[in-house]
Amino acid sequence: MNLTIADKVAAIVSEVSLASRDRVTQDASLDDLGIESLDRVEIASEIEDMFGIATLDDEALVQIETVGDITRLVEKMVGEK
């Protein structure tokens, strides 16, 4: 089974936040999932490792509000790779 980018991002967010996978939807707010600034850095690191891309700088980390925001950014970066 091939996982989509959205599936992979959601799995990373779920793992870092310790939120159940069913709570981690594309519309889910990072704040609602209890994700704090250090968690955002860890998510960025996991995404960079998984996809082989440099995704998020400090400014981008602050602007991301939902899981879908992360997914769209990763899709864009993977497409540019």
Backbone as CSV, one residue per row, in Angstrom:
resi,resn,N_x,N_y,N_z,CA_x,CA_y,CA_z,C_x,C_y,C_z
1,MET,0.843,-1.187,0.000,0.000,0.000,0.000,0.885,1.246,0.000
2,ASN,0.658,2.118,-0.962,1.399,3.363,-1.028,0.678,4.431,-0.229
3,LEU,1.393,5.009,0.716,0.815,6.078,1.517,0.993,7.403,0.788
4,THR,0.006,8.262,0.888,0.096,9.594,0.296,0.944,10.486,1.194
5,ILE,1.314,11.624,0.664,2.039,12.607,1.471,1.188,12.992,2.676
6,ALA,-0.112,13.183,2.472,-1.009,13.540,3.575,-0.998,12.471,4.661
7,ASP,-0.998,11.190,4.263,-0.950,10.099,5.239,0.345,10.116,6.031
8,LYS,1.453,10.341,5.334,2.760,10.357,5.993,2.887,11.536,6.949
9,VAL,2.416,12.705,6.523,2.453,13.885,7.389,1.598,13.645,8.628
10,ALA,0.400,13.112,8.432,-0.491,12.846,9.565,0.133,11.849,10.532
11,ALA,0.816,10.842,10.018,1.468,9.863,10.885,2.561,10.513,11.722
12,ILE,3.340,11.402,11.113,4.393,12.110,11.846,3.777,12.994,12.921
13,VAL,2.753,13.747,12.562,2.099,14.638,13.529,1.509,13.826,14.681
14,SER,0.887,12.714,14.364,0.307,11.850,15.393,1.384,11.331,16.345
15,GLU,2.496,10.893,15.777,3.587,10.356,16.591,4.170,11.421,17.518
16,VAL,4.416,12.604,16.983,5.027,13.676,17.777,4.055,14.204,18.839
17,SER,2.798,14.361,18.459,1.817,14.956,19.381,1.231,13.946,20.360
18,LEU,1.430,12.659,20.059,0.826,11.576,20.844,-0.703,11.583,20.749
19,ALA,-1.217,12.291,19.734,-2.661,12.293,19.487,-3.012,11.044,18.686
20,SER,-4.195,10.509,18.921,-4.610,9.337,18.155,-4.701,9.717,16.686
21,ARG,-4.389,8.771,15.830,-4.340,9.025,14.395,-5.676,9.532,13.860
22,ASP,-6.790,9.096,14.428,-8.093,9.546,13.938,-8.368,11.020,14.262
23,ARG,-7.654,11.593,15.224,-7.798,13.029,15.533,-6.981,13.902,14.592
24,VAL,-5.992,13.301,13.932,-5.074,14.067,13.099,-5.598,14.089,11.666
25,THR,-6.546,14.990,11.437,-7.115,15.193,10.105,-6.423,16.386,9.452
26,GLN,-6.645,16.578,8.180,-6.036,17.707,7.484,-6.535,19.047,8.024
27,ASP,-7.732,19.063,8.581,-8.288,20.294,9.135,-7.908,20.523,10.599
28,ALA,-7.261,19.546,11.205,-6.946,19.642,12.637,-5.938,20.763,12.897
29,SER,-6.264,21.571,13.887,-5.391,22.651,14.317,-4.233,22.070,15.131
30,LEU,-3.025,22.550,14.862,-1.878,22.084,15.638,-2.051,22.441,17.111
31,ASP,-2.617,23.598,17.376,-2.867,24.000,18.766,-3.842,23.043,19.440
32,ASP,-4.896,22.653,18.737,-5.880,21.731,19.304,-5.282,20.354,19.580
33,LEU,-4.246,19.998,18.825,-3.578,18.719,19.035,-2.513,18.811,20.127
34,GLY,-2.354,20.004,20.708,-1.399,20.187,21.798,0.035,20.342,21.331
35,ILE,0.210,20.720,20.075,1.551,20.854,19.507,2.104,22.232,19.838
36,GLU,3.264,22.218,20.507,3.932,23.454,20.898,5.127,23.698,19.991
37,SER,5.864,24.761,20.239,6.952,25.155,19.336,8.020,24.077,19.179
38,LEU,8.414,23.426,20.243,9.425,22.377,20.120,8.894,21.182,19.338
39,ASP,7.600,20.906,19.490,6.977,19.831,18.709,7.016,20.164,17.220
40,ARG,6.814,21.433,16.901,6.844,21.868,15.502,8.228,21.632,14.898
41,VAL,9.253,21.907,15.685,10.624,21.679,15.219,10.858,20.190,14.988
42,GLU,10.362,19.360,15.897,10.515,17.913,15.739,9.761,17.405,14.505
43,ILE,8.560,17.917,14.283,7.794,17.540,13.092,8.566,17.928,11.834
44,ALA,9.108,19.142,11.814,9.883,19.597,10.655,11.078,18.681,10.410
45,SER,11.764,18.294,11.462,12.926,17.414,11.338,12.530,16.047,10.785
46,GLU,11.431,15.499,11.298,10.944,14.195,10.818,10.557,14.264,9.336
47,ILE,9.912,15.366,8.947,9.503,15.539,7.550,10.727,15.661,6.655
48,GLU,11.707,16.439,7.104,12.931,16.592,6.319,13.614,15.251,6.112
49,ASP,13.665,14.437,7.164,14.282,13.110,7.059,13.487,12.196,6.126
50,MET,12.174,12.186,6.264,11.342,11.285,5.473,11.351,11.627,3.978
51,PHE,11.257,12.914,3.684,11.106,13.329,2.297,12.397,13.837,1.659
52,GLY,13.456,13.996,2.450,14.720,14.479,1.909,14.658,15.914,1.436
53,ILE,13.892,16.731,2.142,13.735,18.133,1.763,13.944,19.015,2.987
54,ALA,14.359,20.251,2.743,14.436,21.244,3.807,13.126,22.025,3.747
55,THR,12.235,21.744,4.687,10.878,22.259,4.552,10.592,23.556,5.278
56,LEU,10.998,23.635,6.491,10.470,24.703,7.315,11.569,25.503,8.007
57,ASP,11.534,26.804,7.809,12.392,27.663,8.604,11.568,28.169,9.784
58,ASP,12.190,28.921,10.659,11.500,29.374,11.869,10.244,30.184,11.557
59,GLU,10.313,31.021,10.539,9.163,31.851,10.186,7.999,30.986,9.695
60,ALA,8.301,29.990,8.877,7.261,29.100,8.361,6.630,28.289,9.483
61,LEU,7.436,27.867,10.443,6.907,27.079,11.563,5.846,27.838,12.332
62,VAL,6.044,29.130,12.496,5.100,29.952,13.253,3.800,30.146,12.482
63,GLN,3.878,30.201,11.156,2.703,30.495,10.335,1.797,29.290,10.110
64,ILE,2.308,28.094,10.294,1.515,26.890,10.053,0.487,26.715,11.166
65,GLU,-0.761,26.517,10.773,-1.827,26.382,11.751,-2.469,25.002,11.779
66,THR,-2.487,24.307,10.635,-3.177,23.021,10.567,-2.273,21.942,9.973
67,VAL,-2.711,20.716,10.115,-2.008,19.589,9.493,-2.018,19.770,7.975
68,GLY,-3.120,20.257,7.433,-3.222,20.498,5.997,-2.212,21.525,5.507
69,ASP,-1.910,22.535,6.328,-0.885,23.515,5.956,0.459,22.825,5.764
70,ILE,0.776,21.899,6.654,2.033,21.157,6.541,2.014,20.312,5.268
71,THR,0.909,19.611,5.048,0.797,18.739,3.869,0.989,19.530,2.584
72,ARG,0.324,20.672,2.462,0.442,21.482,1.248,1.878,21.970,1.037
73,LEU,2.546,22.352,2.123,3.928,22.804,2.014,4.839,21.661,1.554
74,VAL,4.651,20.490,2.137,5.470,19.329,1.748,5.197,18.952,0.296
75,GLU,3.937,18.945,-0.120,3.600,18.626,-1.511,4.290,19.593,-2.464
76,LYS,4.296,20.860,-2.102,4.955,21.879,-2.926,6.457,21.628,-2.988
77,MET,7.069,21.365,-1.833,8.513,21.147,-1.774,8.913,19.864,-2.519
78,VAL,8.136,18.811,-2.389,8.434,17.558,-3.085,8.316,17.772,-4.595
79,GLY,7.338,18.556,-5.003,7.147,18.845,-6.420,8.298,19.653,-7.009
80,GLU,8.935,20.463,-6.186,10.049,21.293,-6.638,11.372,20.557,-6.599
81,LYS,11.386,19.417,-5.931,12.624,18.653,-5.724,13.130,18.064,-7.010
